[in-house]
Amino acid sequence: MYSDRIHHALAFAAKHHPERISRYDGQSCLIRASSVAVILARFGADESTIVAGILKHLADAVPITRTPSLAQEIDRKFGAPVAAMVAASTEPRFDVLGRERTWKTCRLEYLAQIAEATPLAVDICVAEELHRIGAALVSIRRLGIEYHETVGQDNIGSPKSAETLWWLGILGDTLERHQTWNHPVMMEAFRNSADELRQRLRAG
């Protein structure tokens, strides 16, 4: 999947990310972006979608005051199609007054956004969910179910087991009912990963 354009996106994300160590996972700010890029490549995404997947993580992390200028810069450096995919897949952390939403409120807004998103933007959203689920499963396998409440931290909070179960179910329903997104291989991967995480959470 590696190319000059993807390298540019990773370098751009590293330069402009507000946190060198992400609150999402306590690791380098590029770990999440790189993982999403690899997942997208594995499912056959084109270069522009992979670039947008990398930049989505940056857009998720910046403060609301930085959002307009970042969108313009992404458009200028990477093109309108990439900018549109980033905008369509960025999590709605803030309300119209600029206040940061709670985890649950953000998830509900995100569901509505995903339901209306283009297929390529949905690919990016699902790739990130696959990364999140995978990271949670790795942590649970290594450290135990009690660790789940401390993994997956990001800018909008960290869900507990009951909230995670709700989210996996309602997101799966939204993807199944999507009017234009049709990626059966990716959907199967999401369903299988989500089922394993659900089983482990319920057993715990």
Salt bridges, closest charged atoms under 4 A:
GLU19 OE2 - ARG23 NE 2.67
GLU47 OE1 - ARG5 NH1 3.45
ASP60 OD2 - LYS56 NZ 2.46
GLU73 OE2 - HIS16 NE2 3.81
GLU73 OE1 - ARG66 NH2 3.50
GLU91 OE2 - ARG32 NH2 3.93
GLU91 OE2 - LYS56 NZ 3.83
GLU91 OE1 - ARG107 NH2 2.90
GLU91 OE2 - ARG132 NH2 2.72
ASP95 OD2 - ARG99 NE 2.84
GLU100 OE2 - ARG93 NH2 3.38
GLU128 OE2 - ARG32 NE 2.63
GLU128 OE1 - LYS56 NZ 2.57
GLU129 OE2 - ARG107 NH1 3.81
GLU129 OE2 - ARG132 NH1 3.19
GLU149 OE1 - LYS160 NZ 3.47
ASP154 OD2 - ARG132 NH2 3.18
GLU176 OE2 - ARG191 NH2 2.73
ASP195 OD1 - ARG198 NH2 2.44
GLU196 OE2 - ARG141 NH2 2.68
GLU196 OE2 - ARG200 NE 3.22
